[in-house]
Amino acid sequence: MKINTAKQAMLQGKPAFGFGLGLGSPIVAELLSTSGADFLLLDRQHGSWGDDSTIAALTAMHAGTAIPMARVARNDYTLIGRLLDEGVMGIVVPMVHTAEDAKAAADACRLPPVGTRSWGWGRARVYGGDYANWINEQLFVAVQIESAQAVENAEAILSTPGVDGCWTGPSDLALSMGIHPSEMFQRDEHARAIERVLQACRNTGKIPGFAGSSPQHGVELAKQGFQFLTAGGDSGFVLGGAAAAVKMFEGLR
C-alpha cells in the first residue's frame, strides 16, 4: 500500500506544499521529487508534456518522496483515467464551474462502486497487486474553482461526494471577472471572491487549495488557511536562479 502522505497531512489540518512541473523534463521531475516537497504537480493543461514524457517523469519521480500528482488537460473521463493508470495519486481538474462538472470529475477518478473509473491500469502496477484495494481512499481529487460562476457555485461544487478539495486558479478567475491578471491582487472584488472559496471549503469540510506563484506566496497562503499549495514551479526556479546570477554580474562587464 502506498500512503498519500500529502493528503494525510492535509486531512490533519496541515498544509502540503508542492511544486509545479511544466518544462516537460523527467530529469527535473526526478530532481524535485527528492527536494523535500510534499508533492509535485505535473501540468498536462499548460505544461510541455506529451504522453511518453509524462510516463518518464512519473517513473523518475518514483525515486523521491514527493507524491506524484497531475493537472489533467480538461475534465475528460478518458484523460483522467489515463493519468491514474500511469500512477498519479492526485488529480487536479481545471475549469469546474458547476456541481455537475464536479460530479463528472469525481466519478472518473474512483473505481466502482464509488465512481465510474474503468478497471485496468498501466504503470500503476508498480504500486503492487493490492493497488485497487486502497487507491480510492488514498487518491486526492481537487477541482479548480477559477471562474465567477464557480465562485457562485462553490459550496455545491465542494459538497460533491468524491471531491476532496479545490485548487483556486486566481488568473482565470480574474479574467472571468473582467480583471487583467497583472492587477488581480490589487482588486478588492478578487480578494472577496477568493475568501468566498475559502469559506465554502470551511462550510463543507473540504481542503482549500491555491495556485501559489512562489515559496513566499505559498507561506502567505498557508497563513490565510489554504492547505493544498503549489509554491512555484520548475520554470520559475530556473528563471529566478538565472536572474539572480545575472544580477551578480552587474557592474563587472
DRENNU-562666 format. One record per residue (C-alpha): residue in three letters; x, y, z. Coordinates in steps of 0.1 Angstrom, whole numbers, plus 5000, padded with zeros to 4 digits. Layout:
REM residues N
ALAXYZ...
END
This chain:
REM residues 253
MET500050005000LYS501250354991ILE500250625016ASN499450965001THR501451155027ALA500451495013LYS496751405015GLN497151265050ALA498851585062MET496051795048LEU493351585064GLN495151655097GLY494752025091LYS498352085079PRO499452255047ALA501052055019PHE503552244997GLY504352134962PHE506052244930GLY504652264895LEU506252074867GLY505852244833LEU509152214814GLY508551864802SER511751734817PRO511751394835ILE515251484849VAL513951794865ALA510951594879GLU513451344894LEU515551614910LEU512551794925SER511051464938THR513951444962SER513851814972GLY511551755003ALA508451894986ASP505251724997PHE504051674962LEU504851754926LEU502151864901LEU502751764865ASP500852014844ARG499151854814GLN497052164808HIS499652424802GLY502952244806SER505152104778TRP504351734784GLY503451454759ASP502351104768ASP505750954767SER507451234787THR504651214813ILE505350844819ALA509050904820ALA508551184846LEU506350974868THR508850684866ALA511650924876MET509651074904HIS509350724920ALA512950784932GLY511851054956THR509451124984ALA507151374967ILE503651244960PRO503051244922MET500151444911ALA498951594878ARG496651854864VAL494651694836ALA494251894803ARG490451914808ASN487551754826ASP487551434804TYR486851084816THR489550924794LEU492251174801ILE491751154838GLY491750774837ARG495050764817LEU496850974843LEU495550754870ASP496550444851GLU500150574849GLY500350614887VAL499450964898MET498050984933GLY496451324930ILE494451484902VAL493651854896VAL490751914872PRO490552254856MET487552474848VAL485052314871HIS482152564871THR479152364885ALA478252074907GLU477651874876ASP481151934864ALA482451834898LYS480551514898ALA481851414864ALA485451474876ALA484951294909ASP483250994893ALA486050954867CYS488650934894ARG487450644915LEU486750284909PRO483250144913PRO481150134934VAL482350474945GLY482950614910THR482950504874ARG486750474866SER487450184842TRP489149884857GLY492749844845TRP495950034847GLY499450054833ARG502450194851ALA500450204884ARG501249834887VAL504449954904TYR502350004935GLY501749634938GLY498949384935ASP496749554962TYR496549884943ALA492849864937ASN492149804974TRP493450144985ILE493650384956ASN490150524961GLU491050624996GLN494550754990LEU493750944958PHE493451324963VAL490951494939ALA490951874936VAL488752074913GLN489852414901ILE487552694911GLU488652964886SER485653154873ALA483053384887GLN480453114880ALA482452864900VAL482653104930GLU478953144930ASN478552764929ALA481552694953GLU479552524981ALA477652304957ILE480852214939LEU482752134971SER479851934986THR480051684957PRO480951344970GLY484451234959VAL485851594957ASP488551624984GLY489251994979CYS489952274954TRP492852444938THR491952804933GLY493152954900PRO493553324905SER494453434870ASP491453274852LEU489253384880ALA490453744874LEU489853724837SER486253594842MET485653904864GLY487054144838ILE490254194856HIS493754164840PRO495853914860SER498554174864GLU496154374886MET494254094904PHE495954114938GLN495254484939ARG491454444934ASP489154404964GLU486554214944HIS489053954935ALA490153914971ARG486453884982ALA485953604956ILE488953414970GLU487653455005ARG484353314994VAL486053004981LEU487952965013GLN484753005033ALA483052745011CYS485752495020ARG485352565057ASN481552525054THR481852185035GLY484852045054LYS486952025022ILE490552115017PRO491252465003GLY494052504978PHE495652774958ALA498052804928GLY500753004945SER503453174925SER506553134947PRO507652984980GLN506953314998HIS503553334983GLY502852974994VAL503753065030GLU501453365029LEU498653155015ALA499152895043LYS498753165069GLN495453255052GLY494252895057PHE494952735024GLN496452385026PHE496952244991LEU499552474978THR501852494948ALA504652734958GLY506452794925GLY507552564897ASP510452444876SER510452724850GLY510252994877PHE513052834897VAL515252824866LEU514553174855GLY514753314890GLY518153144896ALA519453274863ALA518153624870ALA519853624904ALA523153504888VAL523053774861LYS522354044887MET525653954904PHE527454034871GLU526154394870GLY528954644870LEU531554384861ARG531054384823
END
